[in-house]
Structures are given as C-alpha cells and as structure tokens.
Amino acid sequence: MAATHPLDRPIRSMLTGRRAHLAEGGARALRIDRSYGVFGVAADAGERREMHVLVIAK
C-alpha cells in the first residue's frame, strides 16, 4: 500500500518537502542534519531498509 497523505510518513514528507535543505543521505534513506535532531527514515519497507538506515546513522 502506497502512502497517499504526507502524515502517513511524516518524517519522509518533511525531509523531501519544504525542509529538504536539512536532509542528508540519498534516495534510499534520509536523515535530518544532526544539529537539528535524530530523525531518519528509509525510502521503503524492503528487506534492506535497516541497512540503509544504519549507513546514514554513522
């Protein structure tokens, strides 16, 4: 099921919307600039999701 509303995935919506200038990472996983917070998100719920999130967490 695809997310159809920004609040279905609020962190991803924030990091790809008006606050995209605060995002770090790439197409598979994003995180907010560490000086702003600790939030991160994977692009999808696939089996490699955790690895992508761990890579951007370092």
PyMOL Python script that loads the backbone (N, CA, C, O; Angstrom):
from pymol import cmd

cmd.read_pdbstr("""\
ATOM      1  N   MET A   1       0.828  -1.178   0.000  1.00  0.00           N
ATOM      2  CA  MET A   1       0.000   0.000   0.000  1.00  0.00           C
ATOM      3  C   MET A   1       0.875   1.244   0.000  1.00  0.00           C
ATOM      4  O   MET A   1       1.731   1.396   0.871  1.00  0.00           O
ATOM      5  N   ALA A   2       0.680   2.096  -0.923  1.00  0.00           N
ATOM      6  CA  ALA A   2       1.478   3.316  -1.034  1.00  0.00           C
ATOM      7  C   ALA A   2       0.928   4.393  -0.107  1.00  0.00           C
ATOM      8  O   ALA A   2      -0.280   4.502   0.100  1.00  0.00           O
ATOM      9  N   ALA A   3       1.846   5.186   0.445  1.00  0.00           N
ATOM     10  CA  ALA A   3       1.428   6.309   1.283  1.00  0.00           C
ATOM     11  C   ALA A   3       0.769   7.358   0.395  1.00  0.00           C
ATOM     12  O   ALA A   3       1.313   7.740  -0.641  1.00  0.00           O
ATOM     13  N   THR A   4      -0.398   7.816   0.807  1.00  0.00           N
ATOM     14  CA  THR A   4      -1.120   8.781  -0.021  1.00  0.00           C
ATOM     15  C   THR A   4      -1.250  10.140   0.644  1.00  0.00           C
ATOM     16  O   THR A   4      -1.693  11.096   0.007  1.00  0.00           O
ATOM     17  N   HIS A   5      -0.884  10.242   1.875  1.00  0.00           N
ATOM     18  CA  HIS A   5      -1.011  11.500   2.601  1.00  0.00           C
ATOM     19  C   HIS A   5       0.328  11.793   3.287  1.00  0.00           C
ATOM     20  O   HIS A   5       0.975  10.863   3.768  1.00  0.00           O
ATOM     21  N   PRO A   6       0.760  13.056   3.347  1.00  0.00           N
ATOM     22  CA  PRO A   6       2.041  13.378   3.993  1.00  0.00           C
ATOM     23  C   PRO A   6       2.162  12.861   5.428  1.00  0.00           C
ATOM     24  O   PRO A   6       3.265  12.549   5.876  1.00  0.00           O
ATOM     25  N   LEU A   7       1.063  12.766   6.145  1.00  0.00           N
ATOM     26  CA  LEU A   7       1.127  12.285   7.527  1.00  0.00           C
ATOM     27  C   LEU A   7       1.218  10.766   7.624  1.00  0.00           C
ATOM     28  O   LEU A   7       1.386  10.231   8.720  1.00  0.00           O
ATOM     29  N   ASP A   8       1.109  10.058   6.491  1.00  0.00           N
ATOM     30  CA  ASP A   8       1.348   8.623   6.501  1.00  0.00           C
ATOM     31  C   ASP A   8       2.823   8.344   6.780  1.00  0.00           C
ATOM     32  O   ASP A   8       3.157   7.344   7.415  1.00  0.00           O
ATOM     33  N   ARG A   9       3.695   9.216   6.313  1.00  0.00           N
ATOM     34  CA  ARG A   9       5.149   9.111   6.541  1.00  0.00           C
ATOM     35  C   ARG A   9       5.671  10.513   6.843  1.00  0.00           C
ATOM     36  O   ARG A   9       6.311  11.122   5.987  1.00  0.00           O
ATOM     37  N   PRO A  10       5.413  11.035   8.037  1.00  0.00           N
ATOM     38  CA  PRO A  10       5.706  12.439   8.333  1.00  0.00           C
ATOM     39  C   PRO A  10       7.184  12.809   8.254  1.00  0.00           C
ATOM     40  O   PRO A  10       7.514  13.900   7.787  1.00  0.00           O
ATOM     41  N   ILE A  11       8.071  11.942   8.692  1.00  0.00           N
ATOM     42  CA  ILE A  11       9.497  12.285   8.644  1.00  0.00           C
ATOM     43  C   ILE A  11       9.970  12.348   7.204  1.00  0.00           C
ATOM     44  O   ILE A  11      10.673  13.282   6.819  1.00  0.00           O
ATOM     45  N   ARG A  12       9.592  11.365   6.411  1.00  0.00           N
ATOM     46  CA  ARG A  12       9.981  11.380   4.985  1.00  0.00           C
ATOM     47  C   ARG A  12       9.370  12.587   4.279  1.00  0.00           C
ATOM     48  O   ARG A  12      10.031  13.211   3.449  1.00  0.00           O
ATOM     49  N   SER A  13       8.134  12.920   4.590  1.00  0.00           N
ATOM     50  CA  SER A  13       7.498  14.089   3.982  1.00  0.00           C
ATOM     51  C   SER A  13       8.259  15.369   4.332  1.00  0.00           C
ATOM     52  O   SER A  13       8.451  16.238   3.481  1.00  0.00           O
ATOM     53  N   MET A  14       8.689  15.476   5.587  1.00  0.00           N
ATOM     54  CA  MET A  14       9.449  16.650   5.996  1.00  0.00           C
ATOM     55  C   MET A  14      10.781  16.733   5.242  1.00  0.00           C
ATOM     56  O   MET A  14      11.165  17.801   4.765  1.00  0.00           O
ATOM     57  N   LEU A  15      11.479  15.598   5.140  1.00  0.00           N
ATOM     58  CA  LEU A  15      12.812  15.600   4.535  1.00  0.00           C
ATOM     59  C   LEU A  15      12.800  15.672   3.014  1.00  0.00           C
ATOM     60  O   LEU A  15      13.847  15.882   2.402  1.00  0.00           O
ATOM     61  N   THR A  16      11.656  15.504   2.402  1.00  0.00           N
ATOM     62  CA  THR A  16      11.564  15.627   0.946  1.00  0.00           C
ATOM     63  C   THR A  16      10.716  16.823   0.533  1.00  0.00           C
ATOM     64  O   THR A  16      10.545  17.078  -0.659  1.00  0.00           O
ATOM     65  N   GLY A  17      10.189  17.549   1.494  1.00  0.00           N
ATOM     66  CA  GLY A  17       9.335  18.706   1.214  1.00  0.00           C
ATOM     67  C   GLY A  17      10.062  20.019   1.439  1.00  0.00           C
ATOM     68  O   GLY A  17      11.203  20.193   1.011  1.00  0.00           O
ATOM     69  N   ARG A  18       9.393  20.939   2.113  1.00  0.00           N
ATOM     70  CA  ARG A  18       9.952  22.277   2.323  1.00  0.00           C
ATOM     71  C   ARG A  18      11.227  22.290   3.147  1.00  0.00           C
ATOM     72  O   ARG A  18      11.997  23.246   3.066  1.00  0.00           O
ATOM     73  N   ARG A  19      11.464  21.271   3.923  1.00  0.00           N
ATOM     74  CA  ARG A  19      12.674  21.203   4.757  1.00  0.00           C
ATOM     75  C   ARG A  19      13.747  20.299   4.143  1.00  0.00           C
ATOM     76  O   ARG A  19      14.642  19.836   4.850  1.00  0.00           O
ATOM     77  N   ALA A  20      13.666  20.049   2.854  1.00  0.00           N
ATOM     78  CA  ALA A  20      14.628  19.165   2.184  1.00  0.00           C
ATOM     79  C   ALA A  20      16.062  19.668   2.312  1.00  0.00           C
ATOM     80  O   ALA A  20      16.998  18.872   2.234  1.00  0.00           O
ATOM     81  N   HIS A  21      16.251  20.959   2.504  1.00  0.00           N
ATOM     82  CA  HIS A  21      17.609  21.500   2.647  1.00  0.00           C
ATOM     83  C   HIS A  21      18.280  21.009   3.943  1.00  0.00           C
ATOM     84  O   HIS A  21      19.495  21.143   4.089  1.00  0.00           O
ATOM     85  N   LEU A  22      17.515  20.450   4.872  1.00  0.00           N
ATOM     86  CA  LEU A  22      18.064  19.900   6.107  1.00  0.00           C
ATOM     87  C   LEU A  22      18.374  18.412   6.002  1.00  0.00           C
ATOM     88  O   LEU A  22      18.929  17.828   6.932  1.00  0.00           O
ATOM     89  N   ALA A  23      18.020  17.795   4.877  1.00  0.00           N
ATOM     90  CA  ALA A  23      18.176  16.347   4.714  1.00  0.00           C
ATOM     91  C   ALA A  23      19.587  15.969   4.323  1.00  0.00           C
ATOM     92  O   ALA A  23      20.263  16.683   3.582  1.00  0.00           O
ATOM     93  N   GLU A  24      20.018  14.824   4.842  1.00  0.00           N
ATOM     94  CA  GLU A  24      21.283  14.206   4.454  1.00  0.00           C
ATOM     95  C   GLU A  24      20.968  12.785   4.020  1.00  0.00           C
ATOM     96  O   GLU A  24      20.034  12.172   4.537  1.00  0.00           O
ATOM     97  N   GLY A  25      21.722  12.264   3.095  1.00  0.00           N
ATOM     98  CA  GLY A  25      21.504  10.900   2.624  1.00  0.00           C
ATOM     99  C   GLY A  25      21.218  10.877   1.146  1.00  0.00           C
ATOM    100  O   GLY A  25      21.666  11.746   0.398  1.00  0.00           O
ATOM    101  N   GLY A  26      20.467   9.877   0.729  1.00  0.00           N
ATOM    102  CA  GLY A  26      20.190   9.704  -0.683  1.00  0.00           C
ATOM    103  C   GLY A  26      18.789   9.174  -0.916  1.00  0.00           C
ATOM    104  O   GLY A  26      17.903   9.322  -0.074  1.00  0.00           O
ATOM    105  N   ALA A  27      18.602   8.557  -2.064  1.00  0.00           N
ATOM    106  CA  ALA A  27      17.277   8.096  -2.468  1.00  0.00           C
ATOM    107  C   ALA A  27      16.750   6.970  -1.579  1.00  0.00           C
ATOM    108  O   ALA A  27      15.537   6.823  -1.429  1.00  0.00           O
ATOM    109  N   ARG A  28      17.633   6.182  -0.995  1.00  0.00           N
ATOM    110  CA  ARG A  28      17.188   5.020  -0.222  1.00  0.00           C
ATOM    111  C   ARG A  28      16.957   5.310   1.260  1.00  0.00           C
ATOM    112  O   ARG A  28      16.158   4.630   1.904  1.00  0.00           O
ATOM    113  N   ALA A  29      17.639   6.304   1.802  1.00  0.00           N
ATOM    114  CA  ALA A  29      17.462   6.648   3.216  1.00  0.00           C
ATOM    115  C   ALA A  29      17.881   8.094   3.438  1.00  0.00           C
ATOM    116  O   ALA A  29      18.826   8.583   2.820  1.00  0.00           O
ATOM    117  N   LEU A  30      17.170   8.764   4.323  1.00  0.00           N
ATOM    118  CA  LEU A  30      17.447  10.162   4.647  1.00  0.00           C
ATOM    119  C   LEU A  30      17.478  10.346   6.152  1.00  0.00           C
ATOM    120  O   LEU A  30      16.852   9.590   6.895  1.00  0.00           O
ATOM    121  N   ARG A  31      18.204  11.347   6.593  1.00  0.00           N
ATOM    122  CA  ARG A  31      18.154  11.776   7.987  1.00  0.00           C
ATOM    123  C   ARG A  31      18.208  13.292   8.007  1.00  0.00           C
ATOM    124  O   ARG A  31      18.656  13.929   7.054  1.00  0.00           O
ATOM    125  N   ILE A  32      17.747  13.851   9.102  1.00  0.00           N
ATOM    126  CA  ILE A  32      17.817  15.296   9.264  1.00  0.00           C
ATOM    127  C   ILE A  32      19.227  15.647   9.736  1.00  0.00           C
ATOM    128  O   ILE A  32      19.865  14.848  10.421  1.00  0.00           O
ATOM    129  N   ASP A  33      19.709  16.809   9.384  1.00  0.00           N
ATOM    130  CA  ASP A  33      21.009  17.300   9.837  1.00  0.00           C
ATOM    131  C   ASP A  33      21.109  17.091  11.348  1.00  0.00           C
ATOM    132  O   ASP A  33      20.185  17.436  12.085  1.00  0.00           O
ATOM    133  N   ARG A  34      22.207  16.539  11.803  1.00  0.00           N
ATOM    134  CA  ARG A  34      22.350  16.185  13.222  1.00  0.00           C
ATOM    135  C   ARG A  34      22.238  17.373  14.164  1.00  0.00           C
ATOM    136  O   ARG A  34      21.902  17.194  15.335  1.00  0.00           O
ATOM    137  N   SER A  35      22.504  18.552  13.696  1.00  0.00           N
ATOM    138  CA  SER A  35      22.380  19.715  14.576  1.00  0.00           C
ATOM    139  C   SER A  35      20.920  20.065  14.847  1.00  0.00           C
ATOM    140  O   SER A  35      20.632  20.884  15.720  1.00  0.00           O
ATOM    141  N   TYR A  36      19.996  19.454  14.108  1.00  0.00           N
ATOM    142  CA  TYR A  36      18.568  19.699  14.290  1.00  0.00           C
ATOM    143  C   TYR A  36      17.842  18.567  14.999  1.00  0.00           C
ATOM    144  O   TYR A  36      16.805  18.805  15.620  1.00  0.00           O
ATOM    145  N   GLY A  37      18.349  17.353  14.928  1.00  0.00           N
ATOM    146  CA  GLY A  37      17.647  16.247  15.563  1.00  0.00           C
ATOM    147  C   GLY A  37      18.223  14.901  15.191  1.00  0.00           C
ATOM    148  O   GLY A  37      19.294  14.814  14.591  1.00  0.00           O
ATOM    149  N   VAL A  38      17.504  13.849  15.551  1.00  0.00           N
ATOM    150  CA  VAL A  38      17.993  12.485  15.361  1.00  0.00           C
ATOM    151  C   VAL A  38      17.103  11.659  14.445  1.00  0.00           C
ATOM    152  O   VAL A  38      17.204  10.432  14.441  1.00  0.00           O
ATOM    153  N   PHE A  39      16.244  12.291  13.679  1.00  0.00           N
ATOM    154  CA  PHE A  39      15.282  11.558  12.872  1.00  0.00           C
ATOM    155  C   PHE A  39      15.874  11.087  11.562  1.00  0.00           C
ATOM    156  O   PHE A  39      16.630  11.809  10.912  1.00  0.00           O
ATOM    157  N   GLY A  40      15.524   9.861  11.178  1.00  0.00           N
ATOM    158  CA  GLY A  40      15.919   9.298   9.905  1.00  0.00           C
ATOM    159  C   GLY A  40      14.807   8.409   9.394  1.00  0.00           C
ATOM    160  O   GLY A  40      13.921   8.006  10.148  1.00  0.00           O
ATOM    161  N   VAL A  41      14.859   8.107   8.104  1.00  0.00           N
ATOM    162  CA  VAL A  41      13.802   7.311   7.504  1.00  0.00           C
ATOM    163  C   VAL A  41      14.333   6.593   6.270  1.00  0.00           C
ATOM    164  O   VAL A  41      15.166   7.121   5.534  1.00  0.00           O
ATOM    165  N   ALA A  42      13.829   5.373   6.058  1.00  0.00           N
ATOM    166  CA  ALA A  42      14.153   4.619   4.855  1.00  0.00           C
ATOM    167  C   ALA A  42      13.107   4.911   3.785  1.00  0.00           C
ATOM    168  O   ALA A  42      11.967   5.262   4.091  1.00  0.00           O
ATOM    169  N   ALA A  43      13.509   4.760   2.539  1.00  0.00           N
ATOM    170  CA  ALA A  43      12.611   5.050   1.426  1.00  0.00           C
ATOM    171  C   ALA A  43      11.457   4.054   1.334  1.00  0.00           C
ATOM    172  O   ALA A  43      10.350   4.417   0.935  1.00  0.00           O
ATOM    173  N   ASP A  44      11.716   2.799   1.703  1.00  0.00           N
ATOM    174  CA  ASP A  44      10.670   1.783   1.586  1.00  0.00           C
ATOM    175  C   ASP A  44      10.784   0.798   2.730  1.00  0.00           C
ATOM    176  O   ASP A  44      11.652   0.927   3.593  1.00  0.00           O
ATOM    177  N   ALA A  45       9.915  -0.169   2.730  1.00  0.00           N
ATOM    178  CA  ALA A  45       9.905  -1.179   3.788  1.00  0.00           C
ATOM    179  C   ALA A  45      10.522  -2.487   3.319  1.00  0.00           C
ATOM    180  O   ALA A  45      10.188  -3.551   3.841  1.00  0.00           O
ATOM    181  N   GLY A  46      11.411  -2.422   2.346  1.00  0.00           N
ATOM    182  CA  GLY A  46      12.049  -3.619   1.818  1.00  0.00           C
ATOM    183  C   GLY A  46      12.982  -4.262   2.824  1.00  0.00           C
ATOM    184  O   GLY A  46      13.234  -3.702   3.891  1.00  0.00           O
ATOM    185  N   GLU A  47      13.496  -5.434   2.488  1.00  0.00           N
ATOM    186  CA  GLU A  47      14.310  -6.183   3.433  1.00  0.00           C
ATOM    187  C   GLU A  47      15.657  -5.525   3.715  1.00  0.00           C
ATOM    188  O   GLU A  47      16.273  -5.834   4.736  1.00  0.00           O
ATOM    189  N   ARG A  48      16.137  -4.636   2.856  1.00  0.00           N
ATOM    190  CA  ARG A  48      17.414  -3.971   3.085  1.00  0.00           C
ATOM    191  C   ARG A  48      17.252  -2.608   3.753  1.00  0.00           C
ATOM    192  O   ARG A  48      18.227  -1.866   3.876  1.00  0.00           O
ATOM    193  N   ARG A  49      16.061  -2.272   4.177  1.00  0.00           N
ATOM    194  CA  ARG A  49      15.777  -0.978   4.780  1.00  0.00           C
ATOM    195  C   ARG A  49      16.682  -0.690   5.974  1.00  0.00           C
ATOM    196  O   ARG A  49      17.235   0.405   6.078  1.00  0.00           O
ATOM    197  N   GLU A  50      16.838  -1.648   6.865  1.00  0.00           N
ATOM    198  CA  GLU A  50      17.628  -1.426   8.064  1.00  0.00           C
ATOM    199  C   GLU A  50      19.075  -1.084   7.722  1.00  0.00           C
ATOM    200  O   GLU A  50      19.686  -0.248   8.387  1.00  0.00           O
ATOM    201  N   MET A  51      19.627  -1.722   6.695  1.00  0.00           N
ATOM    202  CA  MET A  51      21.000  -1.439   6.311  1.00  0.00           C
ATOM    203  C   MET A  51      21.137  -0.002   5.826  1.00  0.00           C
ATOM    204  O   MET A  51      22.116   0.663   6.164  1.00  0.00           O
ATOM    205  N   HIS A  52      20.190   0.491   5.050  1.00  0.00           N
ATOM    206  CA  HIS A  52      20.260   1.854   4.552  1.00  0.00           C
ATOM    207  C   HIS A  52      20.175   2.858   5.694  1.00  0.00           C
ATOM    208  O   HIS A  52      20.877   3.869   5.690  1.00  0.00           O
ATOM    209  N   VAL A  53      19.328   2.584   6.658  1.00  0.00           N
ATOM    210  CA  VAL A  53      19.211   3.479   7.814  1.00  0.00           C
ATOM    211  C   VAL A  53      20.486   3.451   8.649  1.00  0.00           C
ATOM    212  O   VAL A  53      20.923   4.497   9.130  1.00  0.00           O
ATOM    213  N   LEU A  54      21.089   2.288   8.833  1.00  0.00           N
ATOM    214  CA  LEU A  54      22.337   2.205   9.586  1.00  0.00           C
ATOM    215  C   LEU A  54      23.462   2.959   8.902  1.00  0.00           C
ATOM    216  O   LEU A  54      24.276   3.592   9.574  1.00  0.00           O
ATOM    217  N   VAL A  55      23.523   2.906   7.592  1.00  0.00           N
ATOM    218  CA  VAL A  55      24.582   3.609   6.860  1.00  0.00           C
ATOM    219  C   VAL A  55      24.469   5.121   7.074  1.00  0.00           C
ATOM    220  O   VAL A  55      25.491   5.776   7.281  1.00  0.00           O
ATOM    221  N   ILE A  56      23.289   5.686   7.032  1.00  0.00           N
ATOM    222  CA  ILE A  56      23.166   7.126   7.215  1.00  0.00           C
ATOM    223  C   ILE A  56      23.281   7.520   8.687  1.00  0.00           C
ATOM    224  O   ILE A  56      23.506   8.691   8.993  1.00  0.00           O
ATOM    225  N   ALA A  57      23.129   6.557   9.605  1.00  0.00           N
ATOM    226  CA  ALA A  57      23.205   6.867  11.032  1.00  0.00           C
ATOM    227  C   ALA A  57      24.626   7.088  11.499  1.00  0.00           C
ATOM    228  O   ALA A  57      24.841   7.669  12.563  1.00  0.00           O
ATOM    229  N   LYS A  58      25.593   6.643  10.736  1.00  0.00           N
ATOM    230  CA  LYS A  58      27.006   6.772  11.141  1.00  0.00           C
ATOM    231  C   LYS A  58      27.516   8.169  10.941  1.00  0.00           C
ATOM    232  O   LYS A  58      28.680   8.449  11.230  1.00  0.00           O
TER     233      LYS A  58
END
""", "prot")
cmd.dss("prot")
cmd.show_as("cartoon", "prot")
cmd.util.cbc("prot")
cmd.orient("prot")
